[in-house]
């Protein structure tokens, strides 16, 4: 094979240690089946809809059959997925207190169809309760399609990290970005209360969300293990004390508590599993009371540049929206 400046550019091998799939010319493939099953369960189970007549919730993933994969060729990502999904749902009619169960079937989620055109069939066991079935066919179906869209977004971003290897041009561009961000990164690391680990280009995020609950309740949702497991819909290991470590989302999120001011502020070292080893961001949660509600202010420093959108998605979809759903459930159950 030729080196830089020699021969057919399609077969260039850069002078690097691994020399693997340089310029992304060769075909590589990654099996996304197991990851997809976990992601679909995470996004679909717990979806809840409600109106003046009743409330319904997807209670279990009964069946998920199919496969998914991602391939890289000539610097392009090619996705294949084909799923047959069955979900169980349950609901309650508010006036009578009657409870009913049913199924949601998604017979063909694939790249051949747009998510909005994906077939979603809602059924219910015999008897009364069609008002709940109608709720699931309208609002429920819309939320299911939204969750399927979130799955596809995660498949194309979160799952594919590292599949497109840097070319020489990309490496040059990355060096330019690093030079521009290096001073900012060093300032963030120097001012942080704890070390952020390896030095890489990073950004800071600021997000806010308004919750219809008392400040004490929202603080508990972030610090009580049972409540964390409920909104994350996955096992968690935590003890909310300064210096204690925590794990969430089956170990995909890990970190350590840096500061806890009851009902006011939580500061954490925080990292995703796929981040560079030993690199942590600093996440600060400020709880601000406002007219019977609580505003949560998220400030995060040290997020890897390439993870900015994933980080926003994680907090908006997997934290804020799930906590909103949990608060509705707590209110409904009294």
MILUMDREN-833201 format. One record per residue (C-alpha): x negated, y, z negated; residue in one letter. Coordinates in steps of 0.2 Angstrom, whole numbers. Layout:
N
{u->X | v->Y | w->Z | aa->a} .
...
***
This chain:
334
{u->0 | v->0 | w->0 | aa->x} .
{u->-5 | v->18 | w->3 | aa->x} .
{u->-10 | v->31 | w->-10 | aa->x} .
{u->-5 | v->49 | w->-10 | aa->x} .
{u->-8 | v->57 | w->7 | aa->x} .
{u->-10 | v->40 | w->16 | aa->x} .
{u->2 | v->30 | w->27 | aa->x} .
{u->21 | v->29 | w->27 | aa->x} .
{u->28 | v->40 | w->13 | aa->x} .
{u->41 | v->27 | w->10 | aa->x} .
{u->28 | v->16 | w->2 | aa->x} .
{u->18 | v->28 | w->-7 | aa->x} .
{u->11 | v->22 | w->-24 | aa->x} .
{u->7 | v->35 | w->-36 | aa->x} .
{u->-8 | v->34 | w->-47 | aa->x} .
{u->1 | v->30 | w->-63 | aa->x} .
{u->0 | v->16 | w->-75 | aa->x} .
{u->15 | v->6 | w->-71 | aa->x} .
{u->16 | v->10 | w->-52 | aa->x} .
{u->34 | v->3 | w->-53 | aa->x} .
{u->47 | v->8 | w->-40 | aa->x} .
{u->38 | v->24 | w->-36 | aa->x} .
{u->49 | v->37 | w->-27 | aa->x} .
{u->64 | v->26 | w->-31 | aa->x} .
{u->63 | v->17 | w->-14 | aa->x} .
{u->65 | v->-1 | w->-20 | aa->x} .
{u->81 | v->-9 | w->-25 | aa->x} .
{u->84 | v->-10 | w->-44 | aa->x} .
{u->99 | v->-16 | w->-53 | aa->x} .
{u->106 | v->-16 | w->-71 | aa->x} .
{u->120 | v->-26 | w->-78 | aa->x} .
{u->133 | v->-15 | w->-86 | aa->x} .
{u->145 | v->-29 | w->-91 | aa->x} .
{u->142 | v->-31 | w->-109 | aa->x} .
{u->139 | v->-12 | w->-112 | aa->x} .
{u->156 | v->-8 | w->-103 | aa->x} .
{u->166 | v->-20 | w->-113 | aa->x} .
{u->160 | v->-11 | w->-129 | aa->x} .
{u->163 | v->6 | w->-122 | aa->x} .
{u->181 | v->2 | w->-115 | aa->x} .
{u->185 | v->-5 | w->-133 | aa->x} .
{u->178 | v->11 | w->-141 | aa->x} .
{u->188 | v->23 | w->-129 | aa->x} .
{u->204 | v->14 | w->-128 | aa->x} .
{u->208 | v->6 | w->-145 | aa->x} .
{u->216 | v->19 | w->-156 | aa->x} .
{u->223 | v->30 | w->-143 | aa->x} .
{u->239 | v->38 | w->-150 | aa->x} .
{u->254 | v->47 | w->-143 | aa->x} .
{u->268 | v->55 | w->-153 | aa->x} .
{u->284 | v->65 | w->-150 | aa->x} .
{u->300 | v->70 | w->-160 | aa->x} .
{u->307 | v->52 | w->-158 | aa->x} .
{u->292 | v->41 | w->-162 | aa->x} .
{u->274 | v->37 | w->-162 | aa->x} .
{u->264 | v->24 | w->-153 | aa->x} .
{u->246 | v->18 | w->-154 | aa->x} .
{u->235 | v->6 | w->-144 | aa->x} .
{u->230 | v->-7 | w->-158 | aa->x} .
{u->219 | v->-20 | w->-149 | aa->x} .
{u->210 | v->-24 | w->-134 | aa->x} .
{u->218 | v->-41 | w->-130 | aa->x} .
{u->208 | v->-45 | w->-114 | aa->x} .
{u->194 | v->-37 | w->-103 | aa->x} .
{u->189 | v->-48 | w->-88 | aa->x} .
{u->177 | v->-42 | w->-74 | aa->x} .
{u->160 | v->-35 | w->-72 | aa->x} .
{u->150 | v->-19 | w->-69 | aa->x} .
{u->133 | v->-15 | w->-63 | aa->x} .
{u->123 | v->0 | w->-57 | aa->x} .
{u->110 | v->-1 | w->-43 | aa->x} .
{u->97 | v->11 | w->-38 | aa->x} .
{u->91 | v->13 | w->-20 | aa->x} .
{u->81 | v->27 | w->-12 | aa->x} .
{u->84 | v->38 | w->-27 | aa->x} .
{u->103 | v->35 | w->-26 | aa->x} .
{u->114 | v->27 | w->-39 | aa->x} .
{u->127 | v->14 | w->-33 | aa->x} .
{u->140 | v->9 | w->-45 | aa->x} .
{u->151 | v->-7 | w->-45 | aa->x} .
{u->164 | v->-11 | w->-57 | aa->x} .
{u->180 | v->-22 | w->-57 | aa->x} .
{u->191 | v->-24 | w->-73 | aa->x} .
{u->207 | v->-32 | w->-78 | aa->x} .
{u->212 | v->-25 | w->-95 | aa->x} .
{u->226 | v->-30 | w->-107 | aa->x} .
{u->229 | v->-19 | w->-122 | aa->x} .
{u->241 | v->-21 | w->-136 | aa->x} .
{u->251 | v->-7 | w->-143 | aa->x} .
{u->263 | v->-4 | w->-157 | aa->x} .
{u->275 | v->10 | w->-162 | aa->x} .
{u->288 | v->16 | w->-174 | aa->x} .
{u->304 | v->25 | w->-171 | aa->x} .
{u->304 | v->40 | w->-184 | aa->x} .
{u->323 | v->41 | w->-187 | aa->x} .
{u->326 | v->22 | w->-191 | aa->x} .
{u->308 | v->17 | w->-195 | aa->x} .
{u->310 | v->2 | w->-183 | aa->x} .
{u->293 | v->-5 | w->-177 | aa->x} .
{u->290 | v->-12 | w->-160 | aa->x} .
{u->276 | v->-19 | w->-150 | aa->x} .
{u->271 | v->-21 | w->-132 | aa->x} .
{u->257 | v->-23 | w->-119 | aa->x} .
{u->248 | v->-12 | w->-107 | aa->x} .
{u->240 | v->-20 | w->-92 | aa->x} .
{u->227 | v->-12 | w->-80 | aa->x} .
{u->225 | v->-25 | w->-67 | aa->x} .
{u->212 | v->-17 | w->-56 | aa->x} .
{u->201 | v->-4 | w->-62 | aa->x} .
{u->187 | v->-3 | w->-48 | aa->x} .
{u->177 | v->9 | w->-38 | aa->x} .
{u->190 | v->7 | w->-24 | aa->x} .
{u->203 | v->17 | w->-33 | aa->x} .
{u->203 | v->34 | w->-41 | aa->x} .
{u->207 | v->34 | w->-59 | aa->x} .
{u->223 | v->44 | w->-57 | aa->x} .
{u->228 | v->31 | w->-44 | aa->x} .
{u->224 | v->16 | w->-56 | aa->x} .
{u->239 | v->5 | w->-60 | aa->x} .
{u->244 | v->5 | w->-78 | aa->x} .
{u->259 | v->-6 | w->-82 | aa->x} .
{u->268 | v->-4 | w->-99 | aa->x} .
{u->279 | v->-17 | w->-106 | aa->x} .
{u->288 | v->-21 | w->-123 | aa->x} .
{u->295 | v->-36 | w->-131 | aa->x} .
{u->314 | v->-39 | w->-129 | aa->x} .
{u->326 | v->-28 | w->-140 | aa->x} .
{u->328 | v->-10 | w->-143 | aa->x} .
{u->315 | v->3 | w->-144 | aa->x} .
{u->314 | v->8 | w->-125 | aa->x} .
{u->311 | v->26 | w->-132 | aa->x} .
{u->294 | v->20 | w->-137 | aa->x} .
{u->291 | v->11 | w->-121 | aa->x} .
{u->295 | v->27 | w->-111 | aa->x} .
{u->283 | v->37 | w->-123 | aa->x} .
{u->269 | v->25 | w->-118 | aa->x} .
{u->273 | v->25 | w->-100 | aa->x} .
{u->272 | v->44 | w->-99 | aa->x} .
{u->260 | v->52 | w->-112 | aa->x} .
{u->252 | v->35 | w->-116 | aa->x} .
{u->248 | v->31 | w->-98 | aa->x} .
{u->240 | v->49 | w->-96 | aa->x} .
{u->229 | v->46 | w->-111 | aa->x} .
{u->224 | v->29 | w->-105 | aa->x} .
{u->219 | v->36 | w->-88 | aa->x} .
{u->209 | v->50 | w->-97 | aa->x} .
{u->200 | v->37 | w->-107 | aa->x} .
{u->196 | v->27 | w->-91 | aa->x} .
{u->189 | v->43 | w->-84 | aa->x} .
{u->178 | v->45 | w->-99 | aa->x} .
{u->171 | v->27 | w->-97 | aa->x} .
{u->166 | v->31 | w->-79 | aa->x} .
{u->158 | v->47 | w->-84 | aa->x} .
{u->148 | v->37 | w->-98 | aa->x} .
{u->144 | v->24 | w->-85 | aa->x} .
{u->136 | v->36 | w->-73 | aa->x} .
{u->127 | v->46 | w->-87 | aa->x} .
{u->124 | v->37 | w->-103 | aa->x} .
{u->121 | v->20 | w->-96 | aa->x} .
{u->110 | v->25 | w->-82 | aa->x} .
{u->97 | v->34 | w->-92 | aa->x} .
{u->80 | v->30 | w->-85 | aa->x} .
{u->85 | v->21 | w->-69 | aa->x} .
{u->79 | v->35 | w->-57 | aa->x} .
{u->61 | v->36 | w->-60 | aa->x} .
{u->51 | v->52 | w->-58 | aa->x} .
{u->43 | v->56 | w->-41 | aa->x} .
{u->28 | v->67 | w->-39 | aa->x} .
{u->39 | v->81 | w->-34 | aa->x} .
{u->50 | v->78 | w->-49 | aa->x} .
{u->35 | v->77 | w->-60 | aa->x} .
{u->29 | v->94 | w->-54 | aa->x} .
{u->46 | v->101 | w->-58 | aa->x} .
{u->46 | v->93 | w->-75 | aa->x} .
{u->30 | v->101 | w->-79 | aa->x} .
{u->36 | v->118 | w->-74 | aa->x} .
{u->51 | v->116 | w->-86 | aa->x} .
{u->40 | v->110 | w->-100 | aa->x} .
{u->29 | v->125 | w->-99 | aa->x} .
{u->45 | v->137 | w->-99 | aa->x} .
{u->52 | v->128 | w->-114 | aa->x} .
{u->36 | v->124 | w->-124 | aa->x} .
{u->36 | v->140 | w->-134 | aa->x} .
{u->55 | v->138 | w->-138 | aa->x} .
{u->52 | v->120 | w->-143 | aa->x} .
{u->38 | v->124 | w->-154 | aa->x} .
{u->47 | v->138 | w->-163 | aa->x} .
{u->62 | v->126 | w->-166 | aa->x} .
{u->51 | v->113 | w->-173 | aa->x} .
{u->41 | v->125 | w->-184 | aa->x} .
{u->57 | v->133 | w->-191 | aa->x} .
{u->66 | v->116 | w->-195 | aa->x} .
{u->67 | v->110 | w->-213 | aa->x} .
{u->60 | v->93 | w->-207 | aa->x} .
{u->49 | v->87 | w->-193 | aa->x} .
{u->58 | v->84 | w->-176 | aa->x} .
{u->46 | v->70 | w->-171 | aa->x} .
{u->38 | v->69 | w->-153 | aa->x} .
{u->37 | v->86 | w->-144 | aa->x} .
{u->48 | v->86 | w->-129 | aa->x} .
{u->58 | v->100 | w->-120 | aa->x} .
{u->74 | v->103 | w->-130 | aa->x} .
{u->89 | v->114 | w->-131 | aa->x} .
{u->100 | v->121 | w->-145 | aa->x} .
{u->119 | v->118 | w->-145 | aa->x} .
{u->133 | v->127 | w->-153 | aa->x} .
{u->151 | v->120 | w->-153 | aa->x} .
{u->167 | v->124 | w->-164 | aa->x} .
{u->183 | v->115 | w->-167 | aa->x} .
{u->198 | v->120 | w->-177 | aa->x} .
{u->206 | v->106 | w->-187 | aa->x} .
{u->224 | v->107 | w->-195 | aa->x} .
{u->218 | v->101 | w->-212 | aa->x} .
{u->211 | v->107 | w->-229 | aa->x} .
{u->192 | v->110 | w->-230 | aa->x} .
{u->191 | v->96 | w->-243 | aa->x} .
{u->199 | v->83 | w->-232 | aa->x} .
{u->188 | v->87 | w->-217 | aa->x} .
{u->172 | v->86 | w->-227 | aa->x} .
{u->177 | v->69 | w->-234 | aa->x} .
{u->179 | v->63 | w->-216 | aa->x} .
{u->161 | v->66 | w->-213 | aa->x} .
{u->155 | v->59 | w->-230 | aa->x} .
{u->166 | v->44 | w->-235 | aa->x} .
{u->161 | v->28 | w->-227 | aa->x} .
{u->179 | v->21 | w->-224 | aa->x} .
{u->184 | v->37 | w->-216 | aa->x} .
{u->169 | v->38 | w->-205 | aa->x} .
{u->172 | v->20 | w->-199 | aa->x} .
{u->190 | v->24 | w->-195 | aa->x} .
{u->187 | v->39 | w->-184 | aa->x} .
{u->172 | v->31 | w->-176 | aa->x} .
{u->181 | v->14 | w->-174 | aa->x} .
{u->165 | v->5 | w->-178 | aa->x} .
{u->154 | v->-1 | w->-193 | aa->x} .
{u->145 | v->13 | w->-202 | aa->x} .
{u->131 | v->12 | w->-216 | aa->x} .
{u->130 | v->28 | w->-226 | aa->x} .
{u->129 | v->36 | w->-243 | aa->x} .
{u->131 | v->55 | w->-242 | aa->x} .
{u->116 | v->60 | w->-253 | aa->x} .
{u->101 | v->71 | w->-249 | aa->x} .
{u->87 | v->60 | w->-242 | aa->x} .
{u->98 | v->45 | w->-239 | aa->x} .
{u->99 | v->37 | w->-221 | aa->x} .
{u->115 | v->33 | w->-211 | aa->x} .
{u->120 | v->23 | w->-196 | aa->x} .
{u->136 | v->26 | w->-186 | aa->x} .
{u->143 | v->18 | w->-170 | aa->x} .
{u->136 | v->1 | w->-172 | aa->x} .
{u->118 | v->9 | w->-175 | aa->x} .
{u->119 | v->20 | w->-159 | aa->x} .
{u->118 | v->35 | w->-170 | aa->x} .
{u->105 | v->35 | w->-185 | aa->x} .
{u->98 | v->49 | w->-196 | aa->x} .
{u->96 | v->56 | w->-213 | aa->x} .
{u->105 | v->68 | w->-224 | aa->x} .
{u->94 | v->84 | w->-227 | aa->x} .
{u->106 | v->95 | w->-236 | aa->x} .
{u->124 | v->93 | w->-243 | aa->x} .
{u->134 | v->108 | w->-250 | aa->x} .
{u->151 | v->100 | w->-255 | aa->x} .
{u->165 | v->107 | w->-244 | aa->x} .
{u->153 | v->120 | w->-236 | aa->x} .
{u->139 | v->112 | w->-226 | aa->x} .
{u->130 | v->96 | w->-220 | aa->x} .
{u->113 | v->96 | w->-213 | aa->x} .
{u->106 | v->80 | w->-205 | aa->x} .
{u->92 | v->73 | w->-195 | aa->x} .
{u->101 | v->65 | w->-181 | aa->x} .
{u->97 | v->54 | w->-166 | aa->x} .
{u->104 | v->43 | w->-152 | aa->x} .
{u->97 | v->26 | w->-149 | aa->x} .
{u->91 | v->30 | w->-132 | aa->x} .
{u->81 | v->46 | w->-136 | aa->x} .
{u->62 | v->45 | w->-136 | aa->x} .
{u->56 | v->35 | w->-151 | aa->x} .
{u->55 | v->45 | w->-168 | aa->x} .
{u->63 | v->61 | w->-160 | aa->x} .
{u->77 | v->68 | w->-171 | aa->x} .
{u->88 | v->84 | w->-168 | aa->x} .
{u->94 | v->94 | w->-183 | aa->x} .
{u->113 | v->95 | w->-184 | aa->x} .
{u->121 | v->107 | w->-196 | aa->x} .
{u->140 | v->107 | w->-199 | aa->x} .
{u->147 | v->122 | w->-207 | aa->x} .
{u->165 | v->121 | w->-214 | aa->x} .
{u->174 | v->137 | w->-213 | aa->x} .
{u->192 | v->139 | w->-221 | aa->x} .
{u->204 | v->149 | w->-210 | aa->x} .
{u->223 | v->152 | w->-213 | aa->x} .
{u->227 | v->135 | w->-219 | aa->x} .
{u->215 | v->126 | w->-206 | aa->x} .
{u->197 | v->123 | w->-206 | aa->x} .
{u->185 | v->128 | w->-192 | aa->x} .
{u->170 | v->116 | w->-190 | aa->x} .
{u->155 | v->125 | w->-183 | aa->x} .
{u->142 | v->113 | w->-176 | aa->x} .
{u->124 | v->120 | w->-173 | aa->x} .
{u->111 | v->108 | w->-166 | aa->x} .
{u->93 | v->111 | w->-163 | aa->x} .
{u->81 | v->99 | w->-154 | aa->x} .
{u->92 | v->90 | w->-142 | aa->x} .
{u->82 | v->83 | w->-127 | aa->x} .
{u->85 | v->93 | w->-112 | aa->x} .
{u->91 | v->78 | w->-102 | aa->x} .
{u->103 | v->74 | w->-116 | aa->x} .
{u->112 | v->90 | w->-117 | aa->x} .
{u->128 | v->85 | w->-108 | aa->x} .
{u->129 | v->68 | w->-117 | aa->x} .
{u->127 | v->77 | w->-134 | aa->x} .
{u->142 | v->88 | w->-130 | aa->x} .
{u->152 | v->73 | w->-124 | aa->x} .
{u->148 | v->63 | w->-139 | aa->x} .
{u->153 | v->77 | w->-151 | aa->x} .
{u->169 | v->82 | w->-142 | aa->x} .
{u->176 | v->65 | w->-137 | aa->x} .
{u->169 | v->53 | w->-150 | aa->x} .
{u->169 | v->65 | w->-165 | aa->x} .
{u->181 | v->80 | w->-164 | aa->x} .
{u->195 | v->72 | w->-154 | aa->x} .
{u->194 | v->56 | w->-164 | aa->x} .
{u->195 | v->65 | w->-180 | aa->x} .
{u->210 | v->75 | w->-174 | aa->x} .
{u->218 | v->58 | w->-171 | aa->x} .
{u->214 | v->52 | w->-188 | aa->x} .
{u->221 | v->67 | w->-196 | aa->x} .
{u->237 | v->65 | w->-187 | aa->x} .
{u->238 | v->47 | w->-193 | aa->x} .
{u->234 | v->52 | w->-211 | aa->x} .
{u->248 | v->66 | w->-210 | aa->x} .
{u->261 | v->53 | w->-203 | aa->x} .
{u->257 | v->40 | w->-216 | aa->x} .
{u->259 | v->53 | w->-230 | aa->x} .
***
